[in-house]
């Protein structure tokens, strides 16, 4: 029975995420810190995975904030909402630009 319910729920979630991305995401002030946005990440999981999709989506959502910025010898990195160090190539350009401006102002 669970297998029968999984497909329609996935389809409903995919449609809901696509509607969110098209009509609402640009209206929300919060910018995703990841280069691959949380909604795109969720869509990818929903279309490729068959099992255990909600745990990674929830984990990604909880990590999607800057908890700390660590400065080391003219370099910086982010600690996300789950206290994990993020690689700079995972960070979206908007967030990267804002952090670089803050770092440059700090060193002035």
Buried (B, 14 or more C-beta within 10 A) or exposed (E): EEEEEEEEEBEEBBEEBEEEBEEEBEEEEEEBBBBEBBBBBBBEBBEEEEEEBEEEBEEBBEBBEBEEEEEEEEEBBBBBBEEEEBEEEEBBEEBBEBBEEEBEEEEE
